[in-house]
Amino acid sequence: MEFKIKDKKKKDMFISIFSLLKNASSLIHLTVTPTTFHIQGMDKSHVCLFDLSLCAEWFYYYEVEGEHLLCFDTVVFYSIISIKSEDQTLVFHLLEDKTDVLGIEVCNEDREKDKKGDYNKYFSLPLIIMIMSKCVCLLQNMTQKCHCLRKRWRTCWCSWRISGKI
């Protein structure tokens, strides 16, 4: 299993997603299949369920064989992925011999664009064994698309709540 995010806008979006998730929940359940990258979890007070799916085409490179269930600490994961530089690529992979560790690389794939101080970084994130069942959201048509900055998230949330779309 290996997937990469190279585009600056997508890297920033991915990091913003996990910035919000780390505030909502300390652990998340991630299911990686050959076609989707699916995150599901609940907030700390068990009131709000979050459910996110990214298609394989969203990633720069995505190669997954079979289904992999991963559970990890969101605070540690966010602190690792947020150290990337502008021209660096985020690479995630499971090692063949160690399926209880998620390998994360923050690396320069283009040697011509190497800048002083942009070092390749390698991390091993231990995975947590957690028995969890998937929740199925019955209200599939209640999806709201949001393209706003983190600072404006509260404003968007309040406007949705007032308009009745939540």
C-alpha positions as CSV (number, residue, x, y, z in Angstrom):
1,M,0.0,0.0,0.0
2,E,1.4,3.4,-1.0
3,F,-0.1,6.8,-1.8
4,K,1.3,10.2,-2.4
5,I,0.2,13.8,-2.4
6,K,2.3,16.2,-4.4
7,D,0.0,19.1,-5.4
8,K,0.4,22.1,-3.0
9,K,-3.3,22.8,-2.8
10,K,-4.2,19.2,-2.1
11,K,-1.5,18.9,0.6
12,D,-2.8,22.0,2.3
13,M,-6.3,20.7,2.1
14,F,-5.3,17.3,3.5
15,I,-3.4,19.0,6.4
16,S,-6.5,21.2,7.1
17,I,-8.7,18.2,7.2
18,F,-6.5,16.6,9.8
19,S,-6.2,19.8,11.7
20,L,-10.0,19.8,12.2
21,L,-10.1,16.1,12.9
22,K,-7.4,16.3,15.6
23,N,-9.6,18.8,17.5
24,A,-12.7,16.6,17.1
25,S,-11.2,13.2,18.0
26,S,-8.0,11.7,19.3
27,L,-8.4,8.5,17.3
28,I,-9.7,7.9,13.8
29,H,-10.6,4.8,11.8
30,L,-9.2,4.9,8.3
31,T,-10.1,2.3,5.6
32,V,-8.0,2.3,2.5
33,T,-9.3,0.3,-0.5
34,P,-8.1,0.2,-4.1
35,T,-10.7,2.9,-5.0
36,T,-11.3,5.0,-1.9
37,F,-9.6,6.5,1.2
38,H,-12.3,6.5,3.8
39,I,-12.2,8.2,7.3
40,Q,-14.8,7.7,9.9
41,G,-15.0,8.6,13.6
42,M,-16.8,10.4,16.4
43,D,-16.0,13.4,18.4
44,K,-14.8,13.1,22.0
45,S,-18.3,13.5,23.4
46,H,-19.8,10.9,21.0
47,V,-22.3,13.4,19.6
48,C,-21.0,14.1,16.1
49,L,-20.1,11.4,13.5
50,F,-17.7,12.5,10.7
51,D,-17.4,10.6,7.5
52,L,-15.0,11.5,4.7
53,S,-14.2,9.7,1.5
54,L,-11.5,10.6,-1.1
55,C,-11.3,8.9,-4.5
56,A,-8.1,7.3,-5.6
57,E,-7.9,9.8,-8.4
58,W,-7.5,12.6,-5.8
59,F,-4.0,11.5,-5.0
60,Y,-0.9,12.0,-7.2
61,Y,-0.1,8.3,-6.8
62,Y,-2.3,5.7,-5.3
63,E,-1.5,1.9,-5.2
64,V,-3.5,-0.2,-2.8
65,E,-4.0,-4.0,-3.0
66,G,-6.9,-5.2,-0.9
67,E,-8.5,-3.4,2.1
68,H,-6.4,-2.0,4.9
69,L,-7.9,-0.9,8.2
70,L,-5.8,1.7,10.1
71,C,-6.4,3.4,13.4
72,F,-4.0,6.0,14.7
73,D,-3.6,9.1,16.9
74,T,-4.7,12.2,15.0
75,V,-2.5,14.6,17.0
76,V,0.7,12.8,16.2
77,F,-0.3,12.3,12.6
78,Y,-1.1,16.0,12.2
79,S,2.2,17.0,13.8
80,I,4.1,14.8,11.3
81,I,2.3,15.9,8.1
82,S,2.3,19.6,9.0
83,I,6.1,19.9,8.8
84,K,6.2,19.6,5.0
85,S,7.7,22.4,2.9
86,E,6.0,23.8,-0.2
87,D,7.8,21.6,-2.8
88,Q,7.9,18.4,-0.7
89,T,5.7,15.4,-1.4
90,L,3.8,13.5,1.3
91,V,4.2,9.7,0.9
92,F,2.3,7.2,3.0
93,H,3.0,3.4,3.0
94,L,2.6,0.2,4.9
95,L,5.7,-1.9,5.1
96,E,5.4,-5.5,3.9
97,D,6.9,-7.0,7.1
98,K,5.4,-4.5,9.6
99,T,1.7,-4.0,9.1
100,D,1.3,-2.3,12.5
101,V,3.3,0.8,11.4
102,L,2.4,3.4,8.9
103,G,5.5,4.8,7.2
104,I,5.3,8.6,6.4
105,E,7.9,10.3,4.2
106,V,8.2,14.1,3.6
107,C,10.6,14.2,0.7
108,N,11.8,16.1,-2.3
109,E,11.1,14.1,-5.4
110,D,12.5,16.8,-7.7
111,R,16.2,17.1,-7.0
112,E,16.4,20.3,-9.2
113,K,14.1,22.1,-6.8
114,D,16.0,21.2,-3.6
115,K,16.2,24.2,-1.4
116,K,18.6,24.7,1.5
117,G,16.9,23.3,4.6
118,D,14.4,21.1,2.8
119,Y,15.6,17.8,4.1
120,N,13.9,14.4,3.5
121,K,12.2,13.2,6.7
122,Y,11.0,9.7,7.5
123,F,8.6,8.7,10.2
124,S,7.0,5.5,11.5
125,L,3.6,6.0,13.1
126,P,2.5,3.1,15.3
127,L,-1.0,1.9,14.5
128,I,-3.6,1.2,17.2
129,I,-5.6,-2.0,17.3
130,M,-9.2,-1.0,17.8
131,I,-12.3,-3.0,17.2
132,M,-14.9,-0.7,15.6
133,S,-17.8,-1.2,13.3
134,K,-18.6,1.1,10.4
135,C,-21.6,3.4,10.8
136,V,-23.8,3.8,7.7
137,C,-25.2,7.3,7.2
138,L,-28.8,7.0,6.2
139,L,-29.2,10.6,5.0
140,Q,-27.0,10.4,1.9
141,N,-28.5,13.5,0.3
142,M,-27.5,15.8,3.2
143,T,-24.0,16.3,2.0
144,Q,-22.8,19.9,2.1
145,K,-19.7,21.0,0.1
146,C,-17.4,23.4,1.9
147,H,-14.5,25.3,0.4
148,C,-13.6,27.8,3.1
149,L,-10.5,28.6,5.1
150,R,-10.1,27.2,8.6
151,K,-10.5,30.7,10.1
152,R,-13.9,31.1,8.5
153,W,-15.1,27.6,9.5
154,R,-17.1,28.9,12.4
155,T,-18.8,31.5,10.2
156,C,-19.7,28.8,7.7
157,W,-21.0,26.5,10.4
158,C,-23.2,29.2,11.9
159,S,-24.7,30.1,8.5
160,W,-25.4,26.4,7.8
161,R,-27.1,26.0,11.1
162,I,-29.2,29.1,10.6
163,S,-30.2,28.1,7.1
164,G,-31.2,24.6,8.3
165,K,-28.8,22.7,6.1
166,I,-27.3,20.8,9.0
